[in-house]
Amino acid sequence: MAHIDTTTTNSNGLSLRVKGKVQGVGFRPYVWQLARRFDLRGDVSNDGAGVIVRLWRSPKVADFLRALPLQCPPLARIDSVSQQPLHWPQEPQHFTIASSGAGQIDTHIVADAATCDACLAELNSPHNRRYRYPFINCTHCGPRFTIIRQMPYDRPNTSMQPFPLCPACQAEYDDPADRRFHAQPNACPICGPQLWLSDASGNVTASADDALQRATRALMAGEILAIKGIGGFHLACDATNSAAVQRLRLRKRRPAKPLAVMMPDANWLAACVQVADTAPLLKLLRSPAAPVVLVPAHPDGPLCREIAPGLSEVGVMLPANPLQHLLLQQVARPLVMTSGNLSGLPPALTNQQALEELAGIADAWLLHNREIVQRADDTVLRLNQRGTEMLRRARGYVPDALPLPPGFSAQPPVLALGADTKNTFCLLWGDRAVVSQHLGSLADDATRQQQQQLITLFGEIYGVAPQAIAVDAHPGYLSHQQGHALAERLALPCVETLHHHAHLVSCLAEHAWPRDGGRVIGLALDGLGYGINGQLWGGECLLVDYQHCEHLGGLPAVALPGGDLAAQQPWRNLLAHLLCFVPGWQALPEAASIPQPQASILAKAIERQINAPLASSTGRLFDAVAAALQIVPPQISWEGEAASLLEALAQQSPHHQPPVSLPLCGQQLDLASFWPQWLSYRATPARRAYAFHWALAQGFAALARQVAQQHDIHTVALSGGVFHNQLLRQLLVQQLEGLQVLLPSQWPAGDGGLALGQALIAAAR
């Protein structure tokens, strides 16, 4: 990087083009300070492609270039620095921060970032003017994406508009040498947002620091607190208090779904989680994104068992904003920190929403007067032996861009609308793609409204308008109908993509699989998705590249008794599998979990093909096995409950090769052989649960190897929501040894990663 080319005639300087995450992160003042250190003259400015640094010739330029990448601001990332000779018509006398290029966006928006160490030190310093101020931030931390209304990203276009800067804050904002130079959320107790505690009627019961003190006492007394955060509301209670957690579950109507826990500090981790090496965990927890991280729970730790009933892992996080730091410092114990919403609704955004929707759940409301503009849930990751695995990509990661794989460049803009559940959308153009935060279910009106508003905002942020729309091929999806209507209104082509093809292409993209890299074998395992000729898929072996998808085999199709009800009542799937593959099943002890007289009614419906569509669903196979082991209730309360309980049970078993297999019959997995073997395997429930995982991995690995050899292919990609199962991933990777295995990591294996795959398929076509 330090090489200087000044060969152009009449050149008396150098122009640097810096690309990467270099706008809105304090990069220009960093360059300004660095240039002053080396006594350089010139200027630095933003434009639509990044940052331009112009330097007058000097022997110190080489030193500047060497130093540039070494001490970047915490949120910055340099991807490339290119240089070319420059002729200055007039010698500059100083180094300045210049205005941005004409007609270009002044400053790009970046993801929200957790409180930095410098702000945390000021927060806890009695001599600092922001001592115990819950909205402290600087250029290196604080809300960004969640407070923006429109571009450009300037204070008047954010929810900080009602808070004019006081003289002291304005001086910081204007000073390139200050840590708060151009920090749009900059504020202090004099000019910034204020905090108060409210009762259910909206009456203020305490304000400022007294509100924090009273909120602390309420939490320690076992009460439930609604807290206005950065991207939405949280519900909090004492995570060591069994009665408080049970009360939260009862009031929120969330009987079993695991709850995230916020630790006061890293010292609590040793007591609460069981991780051999805490360094990778701490790196994630202390990163600017400050995600929730799933790790094995300590069986004898202080967290009450109601946090994640029946499961072996717990989602932990550290305070991510100043208000959370202050609360956790005072409570000095772990708190449940779960989304502030009624079951089935997105988290509340406004104070009034929180008071109305969380009435009957919360005992008190900790509120403030800075509006949340963009909803952003906590990001959820899992830490495993291979690194990290993204489960829900949201706060702290959006709207960061992903570079497109080799071969995709100068792409016309594509808008992909994702799936109906775990919805995200993707905007792809040029050489990059940006995926929205996790939005949730499009069946909710508020979620659809947020999605539409965000699509408009993303277009403004990046200055692009789509030239094609990509959707899931399922005609019943709201996103499918929405995309076709949008394409018709804008007179654009609408590209329909197969659900599982999009899953696998998303995996290829994050591994930078080249556009001309050839085909791979793909295993796509999930609950349900639209396949070729309208078939319902969920356990498929496919031959794919960015354009094409060919079906090679997989699980046989089995009835879904009651249609959508089969995903909510696991016993229905057990009934369907027993009817299809196990003669005389009525005498088996496993049949006890199937209620009568529903069984005989549903058996007739399946026989007559009434509301019992056929689907090759891996997710429903998990449900059937979980029901057979009688470890799930008749009606599950959260998606993936049966599969998660089954995996947790299997993890308790010694890892061995059981006397159960899922053999191949041609290029289809033979469930008619599996079920009698598994049902006759009379071992402990944990061993039987492990045997199912082992047989499933062995069967799909054998199929993948067989078709890979037939097609002379050496790479296997894995995707689909079932691959959030750690045990299955581990067993499959072991049994695919010798082949290159691509696994989702940066993007969810489930539907949260679907939009990226859809966009790339549309671009490739």
Helices and strands as residue ranges (DSSP letters): E 13-21, H 27-37, E 42-47, E 50-56, H 61-67, E 77-86, E 95-97, H 117-123, G 145-147, G 155-157, H 167-174, E 195-198, E 204-207, H 208-220, E 225-228, E 233-238, H 242-252, E 261-262, G 266-268, H 269-272, H 279-285, E 292-296, G 305-307, E 313-317, H 322-331, E 335-339, H 351-357, E 364-368, E 380-384, E 387-392, E 401-403, E 411-416, E 426-430, E 432-435, H 445-462, E 468-472, H 478-490, E 494-497, H 499-510, E 520-530, G 532-534, E 536-544, E 549-554, E 558-559, G 563-567, H 570-581, G 585-587, G 589-593, H 598-607, E 614-617, H 618-628, H 641-650, E 664-665, E 668-669, H 671-680, H 685-711, E 715-719, G 721-724, H 726-735, E 740-742, G 751-753, H 754-764
